[in-house]
Amino acid sequence: MSGPRLPLRRRGRAASSAPSGVARAAHGPRTGLALISASLGIFVPQLDFLALNLALPRMASELGTTVTGLQWAVSGYMLALAAFLIPGGRLGDILGRKQMLMAGLAVFGLCSLGAGLASSASAVIVLRVAQGAAAGLLFPLSVAVITDAFPQDQTMRAIGNAYGIGAVGLALGPVVGGGLTQLITWRLVFLINVPLTAAAILAVWVGVRESRDTTVPRSIDLPGLVAVALGISSVTFAVDRVADWPAGATVGVFAAGVLLLVAFVLWERVARWPLVALDLFRNVPYVIVTVMATVANISVTSSVYCMTIYLQEVEKHTPLGAGLIFLPVSLGAAVGGPLAGRLGERFDIPRAIAAATLIGGAGTFLVSLAGGFGSLLPGLAMNGLGYGIGWAMASVGTQTVVPPQRAGQASGVTLSIVIGVAGLFVAVTALVIEVGGRGASLAAAVEAVLRWIAFGSAAAAILLAMLAARLMPRRLGISAD
């Protein structure tokens, strides 16, 4: 199989083995500062995501819309995030990872300020989409900064630790979002990001050295960027509007999106300096790890959306009460980040993701039983821990199977797929709950969707693990061509 192939399990590789075109930092005090800086780049959007989920019902009431109508503030954010992850990682490789990481943080903070002051649902949604585009720079460049700063034999653990620190945002998100919404106003859920992004910009400026891929020119593939952004946007928007638009319009927009994505792939095959080097997809370990992490992220984002509706719309918990109940999910995810890095050093990554996804699926099934706190709280903890490990291993695993000079591009492509497909499924989940709730109770519709998530993720994990066992050796030879 052609394409870059590095081992999924590495022990003791020296930093001096990096290919030409990328300078790898020696381990020292500045690596700690780089880790903190990159972790903040993950922490801020992580805090924002779950905090906003708990604020949706109160926001919808004050802005004169419904929770399912306002879900575009979640899925639109994830859509924009997915559309800009690929160019975000590539821009960092070309123009400088430190410079672009700071730019992404600045735009994220300004959009948060605007959303916090907005007076209409449409304004919030537009600013959330812009916020998602900025976050498209933060995730891949935070990972790439760590890959640049740490020796290769320490990269997996460092990335896992960064996701662990970032996952503290997940742990705080429900309480922050629910508490601020109930006790003061949902607007503070956005406004709190302003000082946080300012602090993160300062940390990056002090703690991160500039790095880029010196083997490529400083130019961006604009036709590819436009095609992939519009293609992803069209497909997801068509799914979101299927209940409101005529069938012909929905099919037309969806088909246009698919054609744009096909055009993107065809263009990338002939572009002199493509946005995505398609040989990434000839790298079997890279593809399998990406698909497995996508299953985990679909499951956690869709189940979190379901549980947000269930706790507040069915169980009638206050935003703060729902936030406190959500703590097992976010704490489980917070533990899952650093655990993913350590598991990646000790075990075969595809099989570790499969086992973690099964744990998440079992927890989601427990939640769907609606058996009170005796099954709800353990189920939520298993959901966060299992799916959290699977999500974190997207970056842990893929960074070990590509050369360091392609760290930003590979991370951007992986996260674009993982997050973009999950955003699409949030829109599908909202539609299924809305339609199901018309023919039965809302509670029954949500519980049914949670069971589909549980069994679907478990079945997909088992099938992918079997595929990995058939196609991938446990130890791969090193070739950084």
Secondary structure, DSSP 8 states (H G I E B T S, - for coil): --S-B--SS--S--GGG--TT-----SSHHHHHHHHHHHHHHHHHHHHHHHHHHHHHHHHHHHTS-HHHHTHHHHHHHHHHHHHHHHHHHHHHHH-HHHHHHHHHHHHHHHHHHHHH--SHHHHHHHHHHHHHHHHHHHHHHHHHHHHHS-GGGHHHHHHHHHHHHHHHHHHHHHHHHHHHHHT-THHHHHTHHHHHHHHHHHHHHH------TTS-S---HHHHHHHHHHHHHHHHHHHTTTTS-HHHHHHHHHHHHHHHHHHHHHHHH-SS-SS-GGGGG-HHHHHHHHHHHHHHHHHHHHHHHHHHIIIIIS---HHHHHHHTHHHHHHHHHHHHHHHHHHHHS-HHHHHHHHHHHHHHHHHHHHT---HHHHHHHHHHHHHHHHHHHHHHHHHHTTSS-GGGHHHHHHHHHHHHHHHHHHHHHHHHHHHHHHHHHS-HHHHHHHHHHHHHHHHHHHHHHHHHHHHHH--SS---B--
